[in-house]
Each structure stands twice: as C-alpha cells, then as structure tokens.
Amino acid sequence: MKFIEQSLAGVVLIVPEVFTDARGAFRRNFCAKEFKENGIAFSVCQGNVSENPTQFSLRGFHYQKSPSTESKVLTPISGGLYNVVVDLRVSSRTFLKWIALEVSADRRESLHVPAGCANAFLTTQSNTVVQYYMGDYFRPETYSGFRYNDPFFAVKWPRVPALISDRDASFPDFSQEQL
C-alpha cells in the first residue's frame, strides 16, 4: 500500500497494490503493521457500511468530541465520494482548515481521517457504498456535527446536494465552544 499524507496532519490517502489475473483482482484493504510503519496508530473497533443509492447524497459533517478517539478509514466499495475533512484539533497547526479529496472505488482508494476531525462526503455516483473501519466505539454522548454549508468554513462543494438528512441539514452553525 502507498500512504500519501495530505495537507492536514494525519489525513492520509491510501492506495493499494492490486494483483490481477484471469479471475479478477485482489488487494489488501487494511494491514495494522503497514499502517503503523506509516505513522498511523489505528485499531479497528467497529466496521460500518453506508449505502447511498442516490447520486449527490450528502452525509455530514460529523465528528466525535473528547474523550472519544474516533478515527476512521473510509473505502468506497462502489461509486465515489467528494470527501471533505475539517481539522477540529485545537493543538493542530491546521486547526479549522479543511481539505477536499475525490475518493473512488474505481481507483480502489481509502482515506484515513484522524480523531478530532469532522468528515462529510457527497456521493459522486449513484449506488455508492462506503465501508468504514472505526478506531473507537460510537459514543452518542460525544457525537456532534455542523452543516455542510456552514459559512464559517465556506466549503466549496461541486454541487448542491440532491439528498441530505433532516438531522444533517439542521445542525447548528459551527462554534469553537462546541469543541
């Protein structure tokens, strides 16, 4: 696997080595040893799957507050994502900055999002299925979020979402007091 560090510390695009033959393709999707060798301390606590039949569905922004240490590795199994990560780690040199990456099942990519960052994605294709490995157990009492179009961050999305949950659409404006 190739680990490509992004401009927000700890956000890493993971590109697997793919082996093909007449039967199809094979790739390693996760290896604790390789993650550790590339500076990612990650233990899988949960696995989740997000099924998104509608193109341009939006999920997020979601994050877990301390004491949660919920990092995640997202892998599109089908379709693709316009994924945005916002750094909410007060001690980080990139605090309150954001990056956007297109992550695709066709390219077999994964994305590591470290604990303390908010994540949101817009599906770029119909029938996008995303597998998540979670680095901590879900704790409802630490769960929080803010709207995808929060003016504080002014994220540039490729288009307006076609579908968004009532909860995600009604998150309050971001405030540092939320952290």
LINTA-V984415 format. One record per residue. D_CENTER is the distance of its C-alpha to the mean C-alpha in Angstrom with 1 decimal. Layout:
D_CENTER + D_CENTER
This chain:
18.3 + 17.7 + 15.3 + 14.9 + 14.3 + 12.9 + 14.7 + 12.7 + 14.0 + 11.9 + 9.1 + 10.2 + 10.3 + 12.1 + 14.9 + 17.2 + 20.9 + 22.1 + 25.6 + 27.4 + 30.9 + 32.8 + 30.8 + 27.5 + 24.6 + 23.2 + 20.3 + 19.0 + 15.4 + 15.4 + 18.2 + 18.4 + 21.2 + 19.5 + 16.5 + 19.1 + 21.2 + 18.4 + 18.0 + 15.0 + 16.4 + 14.4 + 16.1 + 14.9 + 16.1 + 14.7 + 13.5 + 12.3 + 12.4 + 11.6 + 14.5 + 14.8 + 18.3 + 18.5 + 17.5 + 15.9 + 14.5 + 12.2 + 10.0 + 9.5 + 9.7 + 9.4 + 10.1 + 12.7 + 15.8 + 18.1 + 19.5 + 16.2 + 14.4 + 11.3 + 8.9 + 6.7 + 6.7 + 5.4 + 8.6 + 10.3 + 13.7 + 15.3 + 14.7 + 12.1 + 9.3 + 9.7 + 6.3 + 7.2 + 6.6 + 9.9 + 11.8 + 13.8 + 15.6 + 19.2 + 20.5 + 18.1 + 19.8 + 16.9 + 17.0 + 16.1 + 15.1 + 12.1 + 11.0 + 10.1 + 9.6 + 10.8 + 9.6 + 12.4 + 14.0 + 17.2 + 16.2 + 14.8 + 11.8 + 8.9 + 6.3 + 6.8 + 5.4 + 8.9 + 10.7 + 11.9 + 9.0 + 8.1 + 5.0 + 6.5 + 7.2 + 10.7 + 12.0 + 14.4 + 16.6 + 18.3 + 17.6 + 13.9 + 13.0 + 9.7 + 10.3 + 8.3 + 10.2 + 10.4 + 12.3 + 14.3 + 16.0 + 15.1 + 17.6 + 18.4 + 20.4 + 17.5 + 15.2 + 15.0 + 13.6 + 14.9 + 15.5 + 13.6 + 17.0 + 17.9 + 20.6 + 19.9 + 16.9 + 18.2 + 15.0 + 16.5 + 15.1 + 16.9 + 18.5 + 19.0 + 17.1 + 19.6 + 18.2 + 16.6 + 17.4 + 20.2 + 18.3 + 15.4 + 18.2 + 20.3 + 18.3 + 20.5 + 20.4 + 18.6 + 21.1 + 20.9 + 23.1 + 20.1 + 18.8
